Amino acid sequence: MVVVWSKSAINDLKNYSEHSKIITDGKIQKYIDSLIDYASSLSFTPSLGKEFLTYKNITIRQLLYKMHRIFYYIENDEIIIIQITHTSRDIDNVIAIMKTLIN
C-alpha cells in the first residue's frame, strides 16, 4: 500500500514546525521526520491505528505518535493521511475539521 499525505496533513506539519515550542530547528525537523517515518510504516501495517470514527462510510483511524495524532483512512490500495493534530487539541474541534476535509 502507498501512504498519501493530504494537503491538509502537510499544512498541519508546516504549522507545527512554525509554531513549535521546541527550541531548535534541528529538533523540530528531527521530530517531524520521525513522525513521517512512523506514519510511513502504515504501508506495511495499514490497520495499525485504531478505528476512531466512521463518517460517510469512511472509517477513519487514529495512530498516536508521541504528542501527535495521525488520522487516516484506507481507500483501495492507498492510506490517506488527512490530519495531524497535537494530543492536547480539543477532540470535538478535531472531528469537526476532519468532517469538512472529507466533504
CNS distance restraints for C-alpha pairs under 8 A (distance, minus, plus):
assign (resid   1 and name CA) (resid  43 and name CA) 4.85 0.50 0.50
assign (resid   1 and name CA) (resid  44 and name CA) 7.06 0.50 0.50
assign (resid   1 and name CA) (resid  46 and name CA) 7.88 0.50 0.50
assign (resid   1 and name CA) (resid  77 and name CA) 5.04 0.50 0.50
assign (resid   1 and name CA) (resid  78 and name CA) 5.50 0.50 0.50
assign (resid   1 and name CA) (resid  79 and name CA) 6.89 0.50 0.50
assign (resid   2 and name CA) (resid  43 and name CA) 5.66 0.50 0.50
assign (resid   2 and name CA) (resid  77 and name CA) 6.52 0.50 0.50
assign (resid   2 and name CA) (resid  78 and name CA) 4.89 0.50 0.50
assign (resid   2 and name CA) (resid  79 and name CA) 6.04 0.50 0.50
assign (resid   3 and name CA) (resid  39 and name CA) 7.94 0.50 0.50
assign (resid   3 and name CA) (resid  40 and name CA) 6.21 0.50 0.50
assign (resid   3 and name CA) (resid  42 and name CA) 7.11 0.50 0.50
assign (resid   3 and name CA) (resid  43 and name CA) 6.00 0.50 0.50
assign (resid   3 and name CA) (resid  78 and name CA) 5.89 0.50 0.50
assign (resid   3 and name CA) (resid  79 and name CA) 4.70 0.50 0.50
assign (resid   3 and name CA) (resid  80 and name CA) 6.16 0.50 0.50
assign (resid   3 and name CA) (resid  81 and name CA) 7.28 0.50 0.50
assign (resid   4 and name CA) (resid  78 and name CA) 6.65 0.50 0.50
assign (resid   4 and name CA) (resid  79 and name CA) 5.91 0.50 0.50
assign (resid   4 and name CA) (resid  80 and name CA) 4.90 0.50 0.50
assign (resid   4 and name CA) (resid  81 and name CA) 6.14 0.50 0.50
assign (resid   5 and name CA) (resid   9 and name CA) 6.12 0.50 0.50
assign (resid   5 and name CA) (resid  10 and name CA) 6.51 0.50 0.50
assign (resid   5 and name CA) (resid  80 and name CA) 6.04 0.50 0.50
assign (resid   5 and name CA) (resid  81 and name CA) 4.99 0.50 0.50
assign (resid   5 and name CA) (resid  82 and name CA) 6.78 0.50 0.50
assign (resid   6 and name CA) (resid  10 and name CA) 6.37 0.50 0.50
assign (resid   6 and name CA) (resid  80 and name CA) 6.79 0.50 0.50
assign (resid   6 and name CA) (resid  81 and name CA) 5.94 0.50 0.50
assign (resid   6 and name CA) (resid  82 and name CA) 5.37 0.50 0.50
assign (resid   6 and name CA) (resid  83 and name CA) 7.73 0.50 0.50
assign (resid   7 and name CA) (resid  11 and name CA) 6.13 0.50 0.50
assign (resid   7 and name CA) (resid  82 and name CA) 7.92 0.50 0.50
assign (resid   8 and name CA) (resid  12 and name CA) 6.17 0.50 0.50
assign (resid   8 and name CA) (resid  82 and name CA) 6.29 0.50 0.50
assign (resid   8 and name CA) (resid  83 and name CA) 6.20 0.50 0.50
assign (resid   8 and name CA) (resid 101 and name CA) 7.89 0.50 0.50
assign (resid   9 and name CA) (resid  13 and name CA) 6.46 0.50 0.50
assign (resid   9 and name CA) (resid  81 and name CA) 6.47 0.50 0.50
assign (resid   9 and name CA) (resid  82 and name CA) 5.30 0.50 0.50
assign (resid   9 and name CA) (resid  83 and name CA) 4.46 0.50 0.50
assign (resid   9 and name CA) (resid  84 and name CA) 5.58 0.50 0.50
assign (resid  10 and name CA) (resid  14 and name CA) 6.33 0.50 0.50
assign (resid  11 and name CA) (resid  15 and name CA) 6.01 0.50 0.50
assign (resid  12 and name CA) (resid  16 and name CA) 6.16 0.50 0.50
assign (resid  12 and name CA) (resid  83 and name CA) 6.87 0.50 0.50
assign (resid  12 and name CA) (resid  84 and name CA) 5.76 0.50 0.50
assign (resid  12 and name CA) (resid  85 and name CA) 7.13 0.50 0.50
assign (resid  13 and name CA) (resid  17 and name CA) 6.13 0.50 0.50
assign (resid  13 and name CA) (resid  32 and name CA) 7.19 0.50 0.50
assign (resid  13 and name CA) (resid  84 and name CA) 7.00 0.50 0.50
assign (resid  14 and name CA) (resid  18 and name CA) 6.22 0.50 0.50
assign (resid  15 and name CA) (resid  19 and name CA) 6.04 0.50 0.50
assign (resid  16 and name CA) (resid  20 and name CA) 5.38 0.50 0.50
assign (resid  17 and name CA) (resid  28 and name CA) 6.20 0.50 0.50
assign (resid  17 and name CA) (resid  29 and name CA) 7.42 0.50 0.50
assign (resid  17 and name CA) (resid  32 and name CA) 7.80 0.50 0.50
assign (resid  20 and name CA) (resid  28 and name CA) 7.31 0.50 0.50
assign (resid  22 and name CA) (resid  27 and name CA) 6.72 0.50 0.50
assign (resid  22 and name CA) (resid  28 and name CA) 6.16 0.50 0.50
assign (resid  23 and name CA) (resid  27 and name CA) 7.34 0.50 0.50
assign (resid  23 and name CA) (resid  28 and name CA) 7.88 0.50 0.50
assign (resid  24 and name CA) (resid  28 and name CA) 6.52 0.50 0.50
assign (resid  25 and name CA) (resid  29 and name CA) 6.11 0.50 0.50
assign (resid  26 and name CA) (resid  30 and name CA) 6.05 0.50 0.50
assign (resid  27 and name CA) (resid  31 and name CA) 6.11 0.50 0.50
assign (resid  28 and name CA) (resid  32 and name CA) 6.24 0.50 0.50
assign (resid  29 and name CA) (resid  33 and name CA) 5.96 0.50 0.50
assign (resid  30 and name CA) (resid  34 and name CA) 6.17 0.50 0.50
assign (resid  31 and name CA) (resid  35 and name CA) 6.18 0.50 0.50
assign (resid  32 and name CA) (resid  36 and name CA) 6.17 0.50 0.50
assign (resid  33 and name CA) (resid  37 and name CA) 6.17 0.50 0.50
assign (resid  34 and name CA) (resid  38 and name CA) 6.06 0.50 0.50
assign (resid  35 and name CA) (resid  39 and name CA) 6.18 0.50 0.50
assign (resid  35 and name CA) (resid  65 and name CA) 6.62 0.50 0.50
assign (resid  36 and name CA) (resid  40 and name CA) 6.07 0.50 0.50
assign (resid  37 and name CA) (resid  41 and name CA) 6.60 0.50 0.50
assign (resid  38 and name CA) (resid  42 and name CA) 7.60 0.50 0.50
assign (resid  38 and name CA) (resid  65 and name CA) 7.57 0.50 0.50
assign (resid  39 and name CA) (resid  70 and name CA) 7.52 0.50 0.50
assign (resid  41 and name CA) (resid  45 and name CA) 6.64 0.50 0.50
assign (resid  42 and name CA) (resid  46 and name CA) 4.52 0.50 0.50
assign (resid  42 and name CA) (resid  47 and name CA) 7.48 0.50 0.50
assign (resid  42 and name CA) (resid  48 and name CA) 6.81 0.50 0.50
assign (resid  42 and name CA) (resid  79 and name CA) 7.45 0.50 0.50
assign (resid  43 and name CA) (resid  79 and name CA) 7.21 0.50 0.50
assign (resid  46 and name CA) (resid  74 and name CA) 7.43 0.50 0.50
assign (resid  46 and name CA) (resid  79 and name CA) 7.09 0.50 0.50
assign (resid  47 and name CA) (resid  61 and name CA) 7.99 0.50 0.50
assign (resid  48 and name CA) (resid  63 and name CA) 7.15 0.50 0.50
assign (resid  49 and name CA) (resid  61 and name CA) 5.41 0.50 0.50
assign (resid  49 and name CA) (resid  62 and name CA) 4.97 0.50 0.50
assign (resid  49 and name CA) (resid  63 and name CA) 4.33 0.50 0.50
assign (resid  49 and name CA) (resid  64 and name CA) 7.61 0.50 0.50
assign (resid  50 and name CA) (resid  61 and name CA) 5.35 0.50 0.50
assign (resid  50 and name CA) (resid  62 and name CA) 5.49 0.50 0.50
assign (resid  50 and name CA) (resid  63 and name CA) 6.69 0.50 0.50
assign (resid  51 and name CA) (resid  59 and name CA) 6.73 0.50 0.50
assign (resid  51 and name CA) (resid  60 and name CA) 6.13 0.50 0.50
assign (resid  51 and name CA) (resid  61 and name CA) 4.40 0.50 0.50
assign (resid  51 and name CA) (resid  62 and name CA) 6.42 0.50 0.50
assign (resid  52 and name CA) (resid  59 and name CA) 7.42 0.50 0.50
assign (resid  52 and name CA) (resid  60 and name CA) 5.67 0.50 0.50
assign (resid  52 and name CA) (resid  61 and name CA) 4.99 0.50 0.50
assign (resid  52 and name CA) (resid  62 and name CA) 5.81 0.50 0.50
assign (resid  53 and name CA) (resid  59 and name CA) 5.91 0.50 0.50
assign (resid  53 and name CA) (resid  60 and name CA) 5.20 0.50 0.50
assign (resid  53 and name CA) (resid  61 and name CA) 6.95 0.50 0.50
assign (resid  54 and name CA) (resid  58 and name CA) 5.38 0.50 0.50
assign (resid  54 and name CA) (resid  59 and name CA) 4.35 0.50 0.50
assign (resid  54 and name CA) (resid  60 and name CA) 5.94 0.50 0.50
assign (resid  55 and name CA) (resid  59 and name CA) 6.58 0.50 0.50
assign (resid  55 and name CA) (resid  60 and name CA) 7.61 0.50 0.50
assign (resid  55 and name CA) (resid  99 and name CA) 7.44 0.50 0.50
assign (resid  58 and name CA) (resid  73 and name CA) 7.00 0.50 0.50
assign (resid  59 and name CA) (resid  73 and name CA) 6.04 0.50 0.50
assign (resid  59 and name CA) (resid  74 and name CA) 7.69 0.50 0.50
assign (resid  60 and name CA) (resid  71 and name CA) 6.57 0.50 0.50
assign (resid  60 and name CA) (resid  72 and name CA) 5.55 0.50 0.50
assign (resid  60 and name CA) (resid  73 and name CA) 4.76 0.50 0.50
assign (resid  60 and name CA) (resid  74 and name CA) 7.94 0.50 0.50
assign (resid  61 and name CA) (resid  71 and name CA) 5.63 0.50 0.50
assign (resid  61 and name CA) (resid  72 and name CA) 5.34 0.50 0.50
assign (resid  61 and name CA) (resid  73 and name CA) 5.89 0.50 0.50
assign (resid  62 and name CA) (resid  69 and name CA) 6.32 0.50 0.50
assign (resid  62 and name CA) (resid  70 and name CA) 5.59 0.50 0.50
assign (resid  62 and name CA) (resid  71 and name CA) 4.68 0.50 0.50
assign (resid  62 and name CA) (resid  72 and name CA) 6.59 0.50 0.50
assign (resid  63 and name CA) (resid  69 and name CA) 5.81 0.50 0.50
assign (resid  63 and name CA) (resid  70 and name CA) 4.99 0.50 0.50
assign (resid  63 and name CA) (resid  71 and name CA) 6.46 0.50 0.50
assign (resid  64 and name CA) (resid  68 and name CA) 5.97 0.50 0.50
assign (resid  64 and name CA) (resid  69 and name CA) 4.73 0.50 0.50
assign (resid  64 and name CA) (resid  70 and name CA) 6.14 0.50 0.50
assign (resid  65 and name CA) (resid  69 and name CA) 6.23 0.50 0.50
assign (resid  65 and name CA) (resid  70 and name CA) 7.28 0.50 0.50
assign (resid  67 and name CA) (resid  86 and name CA) 5.81 0.50 0.50
assign (resid  67 and name CA) (resid  87 and name CA) 5.47 0.50 0.50
assign (resid  67 and name CA) (resid  88 and name CA) 7.98 0.50 0.50
assign (resid  68 and name CA) (resid  84 and name CA) 6.60 0.50 0.50
assign (resid  68 and name CA) (resid  85 and name CA) 5.43 0.50 0.50
assign (resid  68 and name CA) (resid  86 and name CA) 4.36 0.50 0.50
assign (resid  68 and name CA) (resid  87 and name CA) 5.16 0.50 0.50
assign (resid  69 and name CA) (resid  84 and name CA) 5.63 0.50 0.50
assign (resid  69 and name CA) (resid  85 and name CA) 5.21 0.50 0.50
assign (resid  69 and name CA) (resid  86 and name CA) 6.17 0.50 0.50
assign (resid  69 and name CA) (resid  87 and name CA) 6.07 0.50 0.50
assign (resid  70 and name CA) (resid  81 and name CA) 7.09 0.50 0.50
assign (resid  70 and name CA) (resid  82 and name CA) 7.94 0.50 0.50
assign (resid  70 and name CA) (resid  83 and name CA) 6.15 0.50 0.50
assign (resid  70 and name CA) (resid  84 and name CA) 4.77 0.50 0.50
assign (resid  70 and name CA) (resid  85 and name CA) 6.79 0.50 0.50
assign (resid  71 and name CA) (resid  81 and name CA) 5.89 0.50 0.50
assign (resid  71 and name CA) (resid  82 and name CA) 5.82 0.50 0.50
assign (resid  71 and name CA) (resid  83 and name CA) 5.20 0.50 0.50
assign (resid  71 and name CA) (resid  84 and name CA) 6.28 0.50 0.50
assign (resid  72 and name CA) (resid  79 and name CA) 6.62 0.50 0.50
assign (resid  72 and name CA) (resid  80 and name CA) 5.30 0.50 0.50
assign (resid  72 and name CA) (resid  81 and name CA) 4.18 0.50 0.50
assign (resid  72 and name CA) (resid  82 and name CA) 5.42 0.50 0.50
assign (resid  72 and name CA) (resid  83 and name CA) 7.12 0.50 0.50
assign (resid  73 and name CA) (resid  79 and name CA) 5.82 0.50 0.50
assign (resid  73 and name CA) (resid  80 and name CA) 5.39 0.50 0.50
assign (resid  73 and name CA) (resid  81 and name CA) 6.73 0.50 0.50
assign (resid  73 and name CA) (resid  82 and name CA) 7.76 0.50 0.50
assign (resid  74 and name CA) (resid  78 and name CA) 5.83 0.50 0.50
assign (resid  74 and name CA) (resid  79 and name CA) 4.59 0.50 0.50
assign (resid  74 and name CA) (resid  80 and name CA) 6.19 0.50 0.50
assign (resid  75 and name CA) (resid  79 and name CA) 6.35 0.50 0.50
assign (resid  75 and name CA) (resid  80 and name CA) 7.25 0.50 0.50
assign (resid  82 and name CA) (resid  98 and name CA) 7.47 0.50 0.50
assign (resid  82 and name CA) (resid 101 and name CA) 7.43 0.50 0.50
assign (resid  83 and name CA) (resid  98 and name CA) 7.13 0.50 0.50
assign (resid  85 and name CA) (resid  89 and name CA) 6.91 0.50 0.50
assign (resid  85 and name CA) (resid  94 and name CA) 7.58 0.50 0.50
assign (resid  89 and name CA) (resid  93 and name CA) 7.67 0.50 0.50
assign (resid  89 and name CA) (resid  94 and name CA) 7.22 0.50 0.50
assign (resid  90 and name CA) (resid  94 and name CA) 6.48 0.50 0.50
assign (resid  91 and name CA) (resid  95 and name CA) 6.15 0.50 0.50
assign (resid  92 and name CA) (resid  96 and name CA) 6.28 0.50 0.50
assign (resid  93 and name CA) (resid  97 and name CA) 6.23 0.50 0.50
assign (resid  94 and name CA) (resid  98 and name CA) 6.12 0.50 0.50
assign (resid  95 and name CA) (resid  99 and name CA) 6.18 0.50 0.50
assign (resid  96 and name CA) (resid 100 and name CA) 6.59 0.50 0.50
assign (resid  97 and name CA) (resid 101 and name CA) 6.39 0.50 0.50
assign (resid  98 and name CA) (resid 102 and name CA) 6.42 0.50 0.50
assign (resid  99 and name CA) (resid 103 and name CA) 6.40 0.50 0.50
